[in-house]
Amino acid sequence: MEETKVMKPLSERIQTADWKTEKHVPVIECPDTVRADELFEVKASIGKEVAHPNTTEHHISWINLYFQPEGVKFTHHVASFEFAAHGEYTDGPNMGPVYTHHAGTATMKISKPGTLYALAYCNIHGLWQSEKEIKIS
């Protein structure tokens, strides 16, 4: 009899930790409280306290930002930041003239309180997530 392989949901492959001690965890920087329907900036980055490598062999490929309004079923995709230059070049790895830093800023507004989520992808160590609650004044 053929054995059925049970696949894990993607959510079980997402890692979390404290960004102050783990270099892969996205850092979300924005006000803790904002005014309803007023624009504010959100910065998502990697390596604020512990630097992450940015080499051809080991780098952050992207960070996505999501918002989950309180009391709402579905999560909203806010922004995607893709980092495409990691020193690749015809002369060889890490010989290129350009490196993209793994940080991005989005401007947004919300009408309800909720939680911002940042999901990042390291080409060697996989998916990493963090979150930050946002209140409305």
GUPA-966958 format. One record per atom (N, C-alpha, C): atom name; x, y, z; residue in three letters; chain. Coordinates in pm, whole numbers, plus 50000, padded with zeros to 5 digits. Atoms other than C-alpha are relative to their C-alpha. Layout:
N
<r name="CA" east="X" north="Y" up="Z" resn="ala" chain="A"/>
...
This chain:
137
<r name="N" east="50083" north="49882" up="50000" resn="met" chain="A"/>
<r name="CA" east="50000" north="50000" up="50000" resn="met" chain="A"/>
<r name="C" east="50089" north="50125" up="50000" resn="met" chain="A"/>
<r name="N" east="49922" north="49878" up="50012" resn="glu" chain="A"/>
<r name="CA" east="50131" north="50344" up="49906" resn="glu" chain="A"/>
<r name="C" east="49973" north="50092" up="50118" resn="glu" chain="A"/>
<r name="N" east="50012" north="49910" up="49886" resn="glu" chain="A"/>
<r name="CA" east="50200" north="50579" up="50198" resn="glu" chain="A"/>
<r name="C" east="49976" north="50142" up="49951" resn="glu" chain="A"/>
<r name="N" east="50032" north="49863" up="50036" resn="thr" chain="A"/>
<r name="CA" east="50048" north="50926" up="50175" resn="thr" chain="A"/>
<r name="C" east="50089" north="50094" up="50079" resn="thr" chain="A"/>
<r name="N" east="49913" north="49902" up="49936" resn="lys" chain="A"/>
<r name="CA" east="50289" north="51209" up="50247" resn="lys" chain="A"/>
<r name="C" east="49915" north="50119" up="50043" resn="lys" chain="A"/>
<r name="N" east="50075" north="49887" up="49946" resn="val" chain="A"/>
<r name="CA" east="50137" north="51478" up="50470" resn="val" chain="A"/>
<r name="C" east="50086" north="50125" up="49989" resn="val" chain="A"/>
<r name="N" east="49928" north="49874" up="50016" resn="met" chain="A"/>
<r name="CA" east="50244" north="51827" up="50372" resn="met" chain="A"/>
<r name="C" east="49965" north="50096" up="50112" resn="met" chain="A"/>
<r name="N" east="50023" north="49898" up="49898" resn="lys" chain="A"/>
<r name="CA" east="50286" north="52097" up="50634" resn="lys" chain="A"/>
<r name="C" east="49945" north="50126" up="49933" resn="lys" chain="A"/>
<r name="N" east="50044" north="49871" up="50054" resn="pro" chain="A"/>
<r name="CA" east="50096" north="52422" up="50581" resn="pro" chain="A"/>
<r name="C" east="50117" north="50099" up="50000" resn="pro" chain="A"/>
<r name="N" east="49894" north="49899" up="50008" resn="leu" chain="A"/>
<r name="CA" east="50316" north="52715" up="50483" resn="leu" chain="A"/>
<r name="C" east="50018" north="50072" up="50133" resn="leu" chain="A"/>
<r name="N" east="49993" north="49927" up="49872" resn="ser" chain="A"/>
<r name="CA" east="50232" north="52884" up="50814" resn="ser" chain="A"/>
<r name="C" east="50093" north="49930" up="50101" resn="ser" chain="A"/>
<r name="N" east="49910" north="50072" up="49910" resn="glu" chain="A"/>
<r name="CA" east="50431" north="52611" up="50993" resn="glu" chain="A"/>
<r name="C" east="50147" north="50013" up="49961" resn="glu" chain="A"/>
<r name="N" east="49863" north="49981" up="50046" resn="arg" chain="A"/>
<r name="CA" east="50741" north="52704" up="50795" resn="arg" chain="A"/>
<r name="C" east="50051" north="50142" up="50024" resn="arg" chain="A"/>
<r name="N" east="49963" north="49862" up="49972" resn="ile" chain="A"/>
<r name="CA" east="50742" north="53069" up="50899" resn="ile" chain="A"/>
<r name="C" east="50060" north="50007" up="50140" resn="ile" chain="A"/>
<r name="N" east="49928" north="49990" up="49874" resn="gln" chain="A"/>
<r name="CA" east="50992" north="53144" up="51174" resn="gln" chain="A"/>
<r name="C" east="49982" north="50138" up="50063" resn="gln" chain="A"/>
<r name="N" east="50009" north="49874" up="49927" resn="thr" chain="A"/>
<r name="CA" east="50970" north="53411" up="51443" resn="thr" chain="A"/>
<r name="C" east="50107" north="50001" up="50109" resn="thr" chain="A"/>
<r name="N" east="49903" north="49981" up="49892" resn="ala" chain="A"/>
<r name="CA" east="51210" north="53549" up="51702" resn="ala" chain="A"/>
<r name="C" east="50001" north="50148" up="50034" resn="ala" chain="A"/>
<r name="N" east="49984" north="49860" up="49965" resn="asp" chain="A"/>
<r name="CA" east="51310" north="53877" up="51864" resn="asp" chain="A"/>
<r name="C" east="50101" north="50063" up="49904" resn="asp" chain="A"/>
<r name="N" east="49911" north="49937" up="50098" resn="trp" chain="A"/>
<r name="CA" east="51460" north="54108" up="51600" resn="trp" chain="A"/>
<r name="C" east="50125" north="50061" up="50065" resn="trp" chain="A"/>
<r name="N" east="49883" north="49943" up="49932" resn="lys" chain="A"/>
<r name="CA" east="51699" north="54245" up="51864" resn="lys" chain="A"/>
<r name="C" east="50114" north="49898" up="50013" resn="lys" chain="A"/>
<r name="N" east="49897" north="50104" up="49987" resn="thr" chain="A"/>
<r name="CA" east="51883" north="53910" up="51875" resn="thr" chain="A"/>
<r name="C" east="50011" north="49910" up="49878" resn="thr" chain="A"/>
<r name="N" east="50001" north="50088" up="50119" resn="glu" chain="A"/>
<r name="CA" east="51797" north="53737" up="51543" resn="glu" chain="A"/>
<r name="C" east="50003" north="50085" up="49874" resn="glu" chain="A"/>
<r name="N" east="49977" north="49914" up="50117" resn="lys" chain="A"/>
<r name="CA" east="51926" north="53890" up="51218" resn="lys" chain="A"/>
<r name="C" east="49900" north="49983" up="49886" resn="lys" chain="A"/>
<r name="N" east="50093" north="50023" up="50110" resn="his" chain="A"/>
<r name="CA" east="51650" north="53747" up="50995" resn="his" chain="A"/>
<r name="C" east="49862" north="50061" up="50021" resn="his" chain="A"/>
<r name="N" east="50136" north="49955" up="49968" resn="val" chain="A"/>
<r name="CA" east="51344" north="53894" up="51168" resn="val" chain="A"/>
<r name="C" east="49978" north="50143" up="49949" resn="val" chain="A"/>
<r name="N" east="50029" north="49864" up="50046" resn="pro" chain="A"/>
<r name="CA" east="51185" north="54194" up="50996" resn="pro" chain="A"/>
<r name="C" east="49968" north="50093" up="50116" resn="pro" chain="A"/>
<r name="N" east="50028" north="49895" up="49902" resn="val" chain="A"/>
<r name="CA" east="51168" north="54516" up="51197" resn="val" chain="A"/>
<r name="C" east="49896" north="50092" up="49937" resn="val" chain="A"/>
<r name="N" east="50105" north="49908" up="50046" resn="ile" chain="A"/>
<r name="CA" east="50851" north="54725" up="51161" resn="ile" chain="A"/>
<r name="C" east="50011" north="50127" up="50083" resn="ile" chain="A"/>
<r name="N" east="49988" north="49872" up="49931" resn="glu" chain="A"/>
<r name="CA" east="50898" north="55092" up="51245" resn="glu" chain="A"/>
<r name="C" east="49890" north="50094" up="49951" resn="glu" chain="A"/>
<r name="N" east="50108" north="49905" up="50027" resn="cys" chain="A"/>
<r name="CA" east="50593" north="55319" up="51263" resn="cys" chain="A"/>
<r name="C" east="49941" north="50042" up="50134" resn="cys" chain="A"/>
<r name="N" east="50062" north="49961" up="49873" resn="pro" chain="A"/>
<r name="CA" east="50385" north="55500" up="51526" resn="pro" chain="A"/>
<r name="C" east="49918" north="49886" up="50059" resn="pro" chain="A"/>
<r name="N" east="50085" north="50099" up="49932" resn="asp" chain="A"/>
<r name="CA" east="50210" north="55284" up="51786" resn="asp" chain="A"/>
<r name="C" east="49853" north="50035" up="49985" resn="asp" chain="A"/>
<r name="N" east="50137" north="49949" up="50013" resn="thr" chain="A"/>
<r name="CA" east="49899" north="55500" up="51749" resn="thr" chain="A"/>
<r name="C" east="49997" north="50101" up="49887" resn="thr" chain="A"/>
<r name="N" east="50017" north="49906" up="50112" resn="val" chain="A"/>
<r name="CA" east="49777" north="55683" up="51438" resn="val" chain="A"/>
<r name="C" east="49857" north="50052" up="50003" resn="val" chain="A"/>
<r name="N" east="50136" north="49948" up="50015" resn="arg" chain="A"/>
<r name="CA" east="49475" north="55894" up="51353" resn="arg" chain="A"/>
<r name="C" east="49931" north="49929" up="49884" resn="arg" chain="A"/>
<r name="N" east="50077" north="50068" up="50104" resn="ala" chain="A"/>
<r name="CA" east="49204" north="55725" up="51150" resn="ala" chain="A"/>
<r name="C" east="50005" north="50080" up="49870" resn="ala" chain="A"/>
<r name="N" east="50001" north="49944" up="50136" resn="asp" chain="A"/>
<r name="CA" east="49233" north="55791" up="50775" resn="asp" chain="A"/>
<r name="C" east="50105" north="50109" up="49976" resn="asp" chain="A"/>
<r name="N" east="49888" north="49908" up="50024" resn="glu" chain="A"/>
<r name="CA" east="49557" north="55995" up="50808" resn="glu" chain="A"/>
<r name="C" east="50123" north="49921" up="49961" resn="glu" chain="A"/>
<r name="N" east="49881" north="50069" up="50049" resn="leu" chain="A"/>
<r name="CA" east="49870" north="55895" up="50620" resn="leu" chain="A"/>
<r name="C" east="50110" north="49993" up="50106" resn="leu" chain="A"/>
<r name="N" east="49882" north="50017" up="49915" resn="phe" chain="A"/>
<r name="CA" east="50168" north="55758" up="50812" resn="phe" chain="A"/>
<r name="C" east="50096" north="49907" up="49928" resn="phe" chain="A"/>
<r name="N" east="49897" north="50081" up="50063" resn="glu" chain="A"/>
<r name="CA" east="50494" north="55592" up="50715" resn="glu" chain="A"/>
<r name="C" east="50030" north="49876" up="50082" resn="glu" chain="A"/>
<r name="N" east="49960" north="50126" up="49940" resn="val" chain="A"/>
<r name="CA" east="50591" north="55233" up="50785" resn="val" chain="A"/>
<r name="C" east="50131" north="49957" up="49932" resn="val" chain="A"/>
<r name="N" east="49874" north="50051" up="50052" resn="lys" chain="A"/>
<r name="CA" east="50951" north="55115" up="50744" resn="lys" chain="A"/>
<r name="C" east="50014" north="49854" up="50041" resn="lys" chain="A"/>
<r name="N" east="49972" north="50141" up="49973" resn="ala" chain="A"/>
<r name="CA" east="51023" north="54744" up="50716" resn="ala" chain="A"/>
<r name="C" east="50144" north="49974" up="49958" resn="ala" chain="A"/>
<r name="N" east="49859" north="50023" up="50030" resn="ser" chain="A"/>
<r name="CA" east="51385" north="54634" up="50735" resn="ser" chain="A"/>
<r name="C" east="50048" north="49873" up="50069" resn="ser" chain="A"/>
<r name="N" east="49934" north="50115" up="49939" resn="ile" chain="A"/>
<r name="CA" east="51619" north="54351" up="50830" resn="ile" chain="A"/>
<r name="C" east="50133" north="50047" up="50055" resn="ile" chain="A"/>
<r name="N" east="49866" north="49975" up="49947" resn="gly" chain="A"/>
<r name="CA" east="51922" north="54374" up="51057" resn="gly" chain="A"/>
<r name="C" east="50019" north="50130" up="50075" resn="gly" chain="A"/>
<r name="N" east="49985" north="49874" up="49926" resn="lys" chain="A"/>
<r name="CA" east="51853" north="54680" up="51271" resn="lys" chain="A"/>
<r name="C" east="50099" north="49986" up="50116" resn="lys" chain="A"/>
<r name="N" east="49909" north="50022" up="49886" resn="glu" chain="A"/>
<r name="CA" east="52037" north="54534" up="51574" resn="glu" chain="A"/>
<r name="C" east="50112" north="49903" up="49966" resn="glu" chain="A"/>
<r name="N" east="49902" north="50102" up="50038" resn="val" chain="A"/>
<r name="CA" east="52215" north="54231" up="51425" resn="val" chain="A"/>
<r name="C" east="50004" north="49999" up="49847" resn="val" chain="A"/>
<r name="N" east="49989" north="49986" up="50145" resn="ala" chain="A"/>
<r name="CA" east="52341" north="54283" up="51068" resn="ala" chain="A"/>
<r name="C" east="49980" north="49866" up="49929" resn="ala" chain="A"/>
<r name="N" east="50017" north="50117" up="50086" resn="his" chain="A"/>
<r name="CA" east="52231" north="54037" up="50801" resn="his" chain="A"/>
<r name="C" east="50093" north="50015" up="49880" resn="his" chain="A"/>
<r name="N" east="49914" north="49991" up="50118" resn="pro" chain="A"/>
<r name="CA" east="52475" north="53952" up="50519" resn="pro" chain="A"/>
<r name="C" east="49921" north="50046" up="49877" resn="pro" chain="A"/>
<r name="N" east="50060" north="49963" up="50127" resn="asn" chain="A"/>
<r name="CA" east="52404" north="54095" up="50177" resn="asn" chain="A"/>
<r name="C" east="50101" north="49964" up="49891" resn="asn" chain="A"/>
<r name="N" east="49905" north="50052" up="50097" resn="thr" chain="A"/>
<r name="CA" east="52611" north="53877" up="49948" resn="thr" chain="A"/>
<r name="C" east="49925" north="49919" up="49895" resn="thr" chain="A"/>
<r name="N" east="50060" north="50084" up="50105" resn="thr" chain="A"/>
<r name="CA" east="52544" north="53681" up="49632" resn="thr" chain="A"/>
<r name="C" east="49952" north="49868" up="50060" resn="thr" chain="A"/>
<r name="N" east="50032" north="50132" up="49943" resn="glu" chain="A"/>
<r name="CA" east="52540" north="53363" up="49842" resn="glu" chain="A"/>
<r name="C" east="49896" north="50005" up="50111" resn="glu" chain="A"/>
<r name="N" east="50087" north="49991" up="49882" resn="his" chain="A"/>
<r name="CA" east="52338" north="53487" up="50143" resn="his" chain="A"/>
<r name="C" east="49941" north="50140" up="50008" resn="his" chain="A"/>
<r name="N" east="50063" north="49869" up="50004" resn="his" chain="A"/>
<r name="CA" east="52084" north="53769" up="50122" resn="his" chain="A"/>
<r name="C" east="49850" north="49992" up="50028" resn="his" chain="A"/>
<r name="N" east="50145" north="49986" up="49988" resn="ile" chain="A"/>
<r name="CA" east="51729" north="53889" up="50186" resn="ile" chain="A"/>
<r name="C" east="49948" north="50032" up="49860" resn="ile" chain="A"/>
<r name="N" east="50055" north="49980" up="50134" resn="ser" chain="A"/>
<r name="CA" east="51529" north="53859" up="49864" resn="ser" chain="A"/>
<r name="C" east="49884" north="50098" up="49998" resn="ser" chain="A"/>
<r name="N" east="50116" north="49911" up="49996" resn="trp" chain="A"/>
<r name="CA" east="51213" north="54041" up="49970" resn="trp" chain="A"/>
<r name="C" east="49942" north="50012" up="50139" resn="trp" chain="A"/>
<r name="N" east="50082" north="49979" up="49880" resn="ile" chain="A"/>
<r name="CA" east="50994" north="54181" up="50248" resn="ile" chain="A"/>
<r name="C" east="49861" north="50040" up="49951" resn="ile" chain="A"/>
<r name="N" east="50139" north="49962" up="50028" resn="asn" chain="A"/>
<r name="CA" east="50613" north="54194" up="50224" resn="asn" chain="A"/>
<r name="C" east="49937" north="50052" up="50128" resn="asn" chain="A"/>
<r name="N" east="50068" north="49938" up="49887" resn="leu" chain="A"/>
<r name="CA" east="50397" north="54408" up="50450" resn="leu" chain="A"/>
<r name="C" east="49850" north="49978" up="49985" resn="leu" chain="A"/>
<r name="N" east="50144" north="50030" up="49999" resn="tyr" chain="A"/>
<r name="CA" east="50038" north="54312" up="50546" resn="tyr" chain="A"/>
<r name="C" east="49935" north="50071" up="50118" resn="tyr" chain="A"/>
<r name="N" east="50076" north="49942" up="49890" resn="phe" chain="A"/>
<r name="CA" east="49765" north="54467" up="50762" resn="phe" chain="A"/>
<r name="C" east="49875" north="49918" up="50024" resn="phe" chain="A"/>
<r name="N" east="50119" north="50073" up="49957" resn="gln" chain="A"/>
<r name="CA" east="49500" north="54276" up="50956" resn="gln" chain="A"/>
<r name="C" east="49916" north="50093" up="50088" resn="gln" chain="A"/>
<r name="N" east="50084" north="49913" up="49918" resn="pro" chain="A"/>
<r name="CA" east="49224" north="54514" up="51070" resn="pro" chain="A"/>
<r name="C" east="49929" north="49919" up="50109" resn="pro" chain="A"/>
<r name="N" east="50069" north="50064" up="49888" resn="glu" chain="A"/>
<r name="CA" east="49068" north="54431" up="51405" resn="glu" chain="A"/>
<r name="C" east="49855" north="49970" up="49960" resn="glu" chain="A"/>
<r name="N" east="50138" north="50038" up="50027" resn="gly" chain="A"/>
<r name="CA" east="48739" north="54240" up="51364" resn="gly" chain="A"/>
<r name="C" east="49967" north="49973" up="49855" resn="gly" chain="A"/>
<r name="N" east="50019" north="50026" up="50143" resn="val" chain="A"/>
<r name="CA" east="48790" north="54180" up="50990" resn="val" chain="A"/>
<r name="C" east="50061" north="49864" up="49966" resn="val" chain="A"/>
<r name="N" east="49955" north="50136" up="50030" resn="lys" chain="A"/>
<r name="CA" east="48830" north="53831" up="50842" resn="lys" chain="A"/>
<r name="C" east="50130" north="49996" up="49918" resn="lys" chain="A"/>
<r name="N" east="49890" north="50014" up="50095" resn="phe" chain="A"/>
<r name="CA" east="49082" north="53899" up="50566" resn="phe" chain="A"/>
<r name="C" east="50114" north="50100" up="50024" resn="phe" chain="A"/>
<r name="N" east="49879" north="49919" up="49989" resn="thr" chain="A"/>
<r name="CA" east="49436" north="54035" up="50571" resn="thr" chain="A"/>
<r name="C" east="50021" north="50075" up="49869" resn="thr" chain="A"/>
<r name="N" east="49976" north="49918" up="50119" resn="his" chain="A"/>
<r name="CA" east="49533" north="54315" up="50330" resn="his" chain="A"/>
<r name="C" east="50150" north="50010" up="49972" resn="his" chain="A"/>
<r name="N" east="49861" north="49986" up="50042" resn="his" chain="A"/>
<r name="CA" east="49859" north="54319" up="50135" resn="his" chain="A"/>
<r name="C" east="50027" north="50150" up="49980" resn="his" chain="A"/>
<r name="N" east="49971" north="49857" up="50003" resn="val" chain="A"/>
<r name="CA" east="50011" north="54667" up="50183" resn="val" chain="A"/>
<r name="C" east="50111" north="50034" up="49902" resn="val" chain="A"/>
<r name="N" east="49885" north="49965" up="50084" resn="ala" chain="A"/>
<r name="CA" east="50348" north="54663" up="50008" resn="ala" chain="A"/>
<r name="C" east="50094" north="49880" up="49985" resn="ala" chain="A"/>
<r name="N" east="49894" north="50099" up="50026" resn="ser" chain="A"/>
<r name="CA" east="50622" north="54447" up="49857" resn="ser" chain="A"/>
<r name="C" east="50128" north="50074" up="49969" resn="ser" chain="A"/>
<r name="N" east="49868" north="49944" up="50025" resn="phe" chain="A"/>
<r name="CA" east="50989" north="54533" up="49864" resn="phe" chain="A"/>
<r name="C" east="50089" north="49887" up="49952" resn="phe" chain="A"/>
<r name="N" east="49915" north="50105" up="50057" resn="glu" chain="A"/>
<r name="CA" east="51210" north="54324" up="49635" resn="glu" chain="A"/>
<r name="C" east="50142" north="50053" up="49986" resn="glu" chain="A"/>
<r name="N" east="49860" north="49960" up="50001" resn="phe" chain="A"/>
<r name="CA" east="51588" north="54335" up="49661" resn="phe" chain="A"/>
<r name="C" east="50074" north="49912" up="49900" resn="phe" chain="A"/>
<r name="N" east="49953" north="50081" up="50112" resn="ala" chain="A"/>
<r name="CA" east="51744" north="54223" up="49336" resn="ala" chain="A"/>
<r name="C" east="50150" north="50005" up="49975" resn="ala" chain="A"/>
<r name="N" east="49857" north="49987" up="50026" resn="ala" chain="A"/>
<r name="CA" east="52110" north="54329" up="49350" resn="ala" chain="A"/>
<r name="C" east="50079" north="49960" up="50124" resn="ala" chain="A"/>
<r name="N" east="49923" north="50054" up="49888" resn="his" chain="A"/>
<r name="CA" east="52345" north="54128" up="49573" resn="his" chain="A"/>
<r name="C" east="50146" north="49975" up="49961" resn="his" chain="A"/>
<r name="N" east="49860" north="50013" up="50039" resn="gly" chain="A"/>
<r name="CA" east="52683" north="54177" up="49412" resn="gly" chain="A"/>
<r name="C" east="50027" north="49902" up="49888" resn="gly" chain="A"/>
<r name="N" east="49978" north="50091" up="50114" resn="glu" chain="A"/>
<r name="CA" east="52627" north="53938" up="49122" resn="glu" chain="A"/>
<r name="C" east="50067" north="50078" up="49886" resn="glu" chain="A"/>
<r name="N" east="49933" north="49933" up="50111" resn="tyr" chain="A"/>
<r name="CA" east="52846" north="54012" up="48824" resn="tyr" chain="A"/>
<r name="C" east="50066" north="49897" up="49910" resn="tyr" chain="A"/>
<r name="N" east="49934" north="50091" up="50093" resn="thr" chain="A"/>
<r name="CA" east="53008" north="53857" up="48520" resn="thr" chain="A"/>
<r name="C" east="50139" north="49961" up="50045" resn="thr" chain="A"/>
<r name="N" east="49868" north="50032" up="49946" resn="asp" chain="A"/>
<r name="CA" east="53342" north="53869" up="48702" resn="asp" chain="A"/>
<r name="C" east="49994" north="49899" up="50114" resn="asp" chain="A"/>
<r name="N" east="50017" north="50098" up="49893" resn="gly" chain="A"/>
<r name="CA" east="53196" north="53643" up="48972" resn="gly" chain="A"/>
<r name="C" east="49914" north="50052" up="50113" resn="gly" chain="A"/>
<r name="N" east="50081" north="49961" up="49885" resn="pro" chain="A"/>
<r name="CA" east="52997" north="53646" up="49296" resn="pro" chain="A"/>
<r name="C" east="50066" north="50112" up="50080" resn="pro" chain="A"/>
<r name="N" east="49956" north="49889" up="49915" resn="asn" chain="A"/>
<r name="CA" east="53026" north="53961" up="49507" resn="asn" chain="A"/>
<r name="C" east="50101" north="50093" up="49933" resn="asn" chain="A"/>
<r name="N" east="49911" north="49911" up="50076" resn="met" chain="A"/>
<r name="CA" east="53217" north="54143" up="49234" resn="met" chain="A"/>
<r name="C" east="49923" north="50113" up="49934" resn="met" chain="A"/>
<r name="N" east="50085" north="49901" up="50065" resn="gly" chain="A"/>
<r name="CA" east="52923" north="54354" up="49119" resn="gly" chain="A"/>
<r name="C" east="50010" north="50138" up="50060" resn="gly" chain="A"/>
<r name="N" east="49990" north="49862" up="49954" resn="pro" chain="A"/>
<r name="CA" east="52903" north="54730" up="49148" resn="pro" chain="A"/>
<r name="C" east="49880" north="50049" up="50080" resn="pro" chain="A"/>
<r name="N" east="50120" north="49952" up="49931" resn="val" chain="A"/>
<r name="CA" east="52561" north="54740" up="49319" resn="val" chain="A"/>
<r name="C" east="49943" north="49892" up="50092" resn="val" chain="A"/>
<r name="N" east="50066" north="50084" up="49899" resn="tyr" chain="A"/>
<r name="CA" east="52394" north="54596" up="49629" resn="tyr" chain="A"/>
<r name="C" east="49875" north="50073" up="50046" resn="tyr" chain="A"/>
<r name="N" east="50122" north="49942" up="49948" resn="thr" chain="A"/>
<r name="CA" east="52033" north="54659" up="49731" resn="thr" chain="A"/>
<r name="C" east="49993" north="49976" up="50150" resn="thr" chain="A"/>
<r name="N" east="50015" north="50017" up="49855" resn="his" chain="A"/>
<r name="CA" east="51987" north="54723" up="50104" resn="his" chain="A"/>
<r name="C" east="49859" north="49950" up="50032" resn="his" chain="A"/>
<r name="N" east="50128" north="50063" up="49968" resn="his" chain="A"/>
<r name="CA" east="51705" north="54520" up="50262" resn="his" chain="A"/>
<r name="C" east="49917" north="50086" up="50095" resn="his" chain="A"/>
<r name="N" east="50090" north="49912" up="49926" resn="ala" chain="A"/>
<r name="CA" east="51472" north="54800" up="50375" resn="ala" chain="A"/>
<r name="C" east="49907" north="50069" up="49901" resn="ala" chain="A"/>
<r name="N" east="50096" north="49929" up="50085" resn="gly" chain="A"/>
<r name="CA" east="51161" north="54965" up="50234" resn="gly" chain="A"/>
<r name="C" east="49904" north="50080" up="50086" resn="gly" chain="A"/>
<r name="N" east="50095" north="49915" up="49929" resn="thr" chain="A"/>
<r name="CA" east="50916" north="55238" up="50334" resn="thr" chain="A"/>
<r name="C" east="49873" north="50013" up="49918" resn="thr" chain="A"/>
<r name="N" east="50131" north="49983" up="50063" resn="ala" chain="A"/>
<r name="CA" east="50545" north="55253" up="50257" resn="ala" chain="A"/>
<r name="C" east="49924" north="50107" up="50077" resn="ala" chain="A"/>
<r name="N" east="50089" north="49903" up="49937" resn="thr" chain="A"/>
<r name="CA" east="50297" north="55531" up="50325" resn="thr" chain="A"/>
<r name="C" east="49859" north="49944" up="49989" resn="thr" chain="A"/>
<r name="N" east="50133" north="50061" up="49999" resn="met" chain="A"/>
<r name="CA" east="49951" north="55413" up="50427" resn="met" chain="A"/>
<r name="C" east="49909" north="50073" up="50097" resn="met" chain="A"/>
<r name="N" east="50095" north="49952" up="49901" resn="lys" chain="A"/>
<r name="CA" east="49637" north="55501" up="50620" resn="lys" chain="A"/>
<r name="C" east="49905" north="49886" up="50032" resn="lys" chain="A"/>
<r name="N" east="50093" north="50104" up="49957" resn="ile" chain="A"/>
<r name="CA" east="49394" north="55285" up="50816" resn="ile" chain="A"/>
<r name="C" east="49879" north="50066" up="50065" resn="ile" chain="A"/>
<r name="N" east="50121" north="49948" up="49938" resn="ser" chain="A"/>
<r name="CA" east="49039" north="55334" up="50937" resn="ser" chain="A"/>
<r name="C" east="49963" north="49923" up="50126" resn="ser" chain="A"/>
<r name="N" east="50024" north="50083" up="49883" resn="lys" chain="A"/>
<r name="CA" east="49046" north="55062" up="51203" resn="lys" chain="A"/>
<r name="C" east="50134" north="49963" up="50062" resn="lys" chain="A"/>
<r name="N" east="49876" north="50053" up="49941" resn="pro" chain="A"/>
<r name="CA" east="49307" north="54948" up="51454" resn="pro" chain="A"/>
<r name="C" east="50024" north="49860" up="49949" resn="pro" chain="A"/>
<r name="N" east="49969" north="50136" up="50045" resn="gly" chain="A"/>
<r name="CA" east="49483" north="54623" up="51377" resn="gly" chain="A"/>
<r name="C" east="50148" north="49969" up="50019" resn="gly" chain="A"/>
<r name="N" east="49862" north="50047" up="49988" resn="thr" chain="A"/>
<r name="CA" east="49814" north="54448" up="51330" resn="thr" chain="A"/>
<r name="C" east="50068" north="50003" up="49865" resn="thr" chain="A"/>
<r name="N" east="49913" north="50006" up="50118" resn="leu" chain="A"/>
<r name="CA" east="50088" north="54505" up="51075" resn="leu" chain="A"/>
<r name="C" east="50086" north="49875" up="50011" resn="leu" chain="A"/>
<r name="N" east="49913" north="50117" up="50006" resn="tyr" chain="A"/>
<r name="CA" east="50278" north="54193" up="50969" resn="tyr" chain="A"/>
<r name="C" east="50104" north="50024" up="49893" resn="tyr" chain="A"/>
<r name="N" east="49894" north="49998" up="50100" resn="ala" chain="A"/>
<r name="CA" east="50612" north="54182" up="50790" resn="ala" chain="A"/>
<r name="C" east="50048" north="49857" up="49982" resn="ala" chain="A"/>
<r name="N" east="49952" north="50133" up="50034" resn="leu" chain="A"/>
<r name="CA" east="50719" north="53864" up="50614" resn="leu" chain="A"/>
<r name="C" east="50120" north="50017" up="49908" resn="leu" chain="A"/>
<r name="N" east="49876" north="49985" up="50077" resn="ala" chain="A"/>
<r name="CA" east="51076" north="53835" up="50482" resn="ala" chain="A"/>
<r name="C" east="50051" north="49863" up="49958" resn="ala" chain="A"/>
<r name="N" east="49944" north="50125" up="50051" resn="tyr" chain="A"/>
<r name="CA" east="51260" north="53573" up="50279" resn="tyr" chain="A"/>
<r name="C" east="50152" north="50010" up="49986" resn="tyr" chain="A"/>
<r name="N" east="49855" north="50016" up="50013" resn="cys" chain="A"/>
<r name="CA" east="51627" north="53481" up="50326" resn="cys" chain="A"/>
<r name="C" east="50024" north="49882" up="49907" resn="cys" chain="A"/>
<r name="N" east="49978" north="50107" up="50098" resn="asn" chain="A"/>
<r name="CA" east="51761" north="53273" up="50038" resn="asn" chain="A"/>
<r name="C" east="50058" north="49873" up="50061" resn="asn" chain="A"/>
<r name="N" east="49945" north="50119" up="49933" resn="ile" chain="A"/>
<r name="CA" east="51929" north="53033" up="50286" resn="ile" chain="A"/>
<r name="C" east="49912" north="49954" up="50116" resn="ile" chain="A"/>
<r name="N" east="50068" north="50035" up="49876" resn="his" chain="A"/>
<r name="CA" east="51719" north="53046" up="50604" resn="his" chain="A"/>
<r name="C" east="49848" north="50014" up="49995" resn="his" chain="A"/>
<r name="N" east="50144" north="50005" up="50017" resn="gly" chain="A"/>
<r name="CA" east="51366" north="53079" up="50463" resn="gly" chain="A"/>
<r name="C" east="49922" north="50122" up="50046" resn="gly" chain="A"/>
<r name="N" east="50097" north="49896" up="49968" resn="leu" chain="A"/>
<r name="CA" east="51066" north="53279" up="50583" resn="leu" chain="A"/>
<r name="C" east="50005" north="50041" up="50147" resn="leu" chain="A"/>
<r name="N" east="49997" north="49943" up="49865" resn="trp" chain="A"/>
<r name="CA" east="51064" north="53509" up="50888" resn="trp" chain="A"/>
<r name="C" east="49891" north="50105" up="50012" resn="trp" chain="A"/>
<r name="N" east="50112" north="49909" up="49979" resn="gln" chain="A"/>
<r name="CA" east="50777" north="53710" up="51035" resn="gln" chain="A"/>
<r name="C" east="50013" north="50079" up="50129" resn="gln" chain="A"/>
<r name="N" east="50017" north="49922" up="49878" resn="ser" chain="A"/>
<r name="CA" east="50717" north="53988" up="51283" resn="ser" chain="A"/>
<r name="C" east="49867" north="50074" up="49989" resn="ser" chain="A"/>
<r name="N" east="50126" north="49926" up="50002" resn="glu" chain="A"/>
<r name="CA" east="50414" north="54194" up="51380" resn="glu" chain="A"/>
<r name="C" east="50006" north="50116" up="50096" resn="glu" chain="A"/>
<r name="N" east="50010" north="49882" up="49913" resn="lys" chain="A"/>
<r name="CA" east="50321" north="54526" up="51537" resn="lys" chain="A"/>
<r name="C" east="49855" north="50046" up="50002" resn="lys" chain="A"/>
<r name="N" east="50137" north="49953" up="49984" resn="glu" chain="A"/>
<r name="CA" east="49987" north="54635" up="51675" resn="glu" chain="A"/>
<r name="C" east="49996" north="50151" up="49979" resn="glu" chain="A"/>
<r name="N" east="50019" north="49858" up="50025" resn="ile" chain="A"/>
<r name="CA" east="49859" north="54975" up="51558" resn="ile" chain="A"/>
<r name="C" east="49864" north="50039" up="50057" resn="ile" chain="A"/>
<r name="N" east="50124" north="49950" up="49941" resn="lys" chain="A"/>
<r name="CA" east="49597" north="55168" up="51755" resn="lys" chain="A"/>
<r name="C" east="49955" north="50126" up="49927" resn="lys" chain="A"/>
<r name="N" east="50058" north="49879" up="50059" resn="ile" chain="A"/>
<r name="CA" east="49367" north="55448" up="51639" resn="ile" chain="A"/>
<r name="C" east="49970" north="50097" up="50114" resn="ile" chain="A"/>
<r name="N" east="50032" north="49900" up="49896" resn="ser" chain="A"/>
<r name="CA" east="49343" north="55772" up="51837" resn="ser" chain="A"/>
<r name="C" east="49876" north="50079" up="49960" resn="ser" chain="A"/>
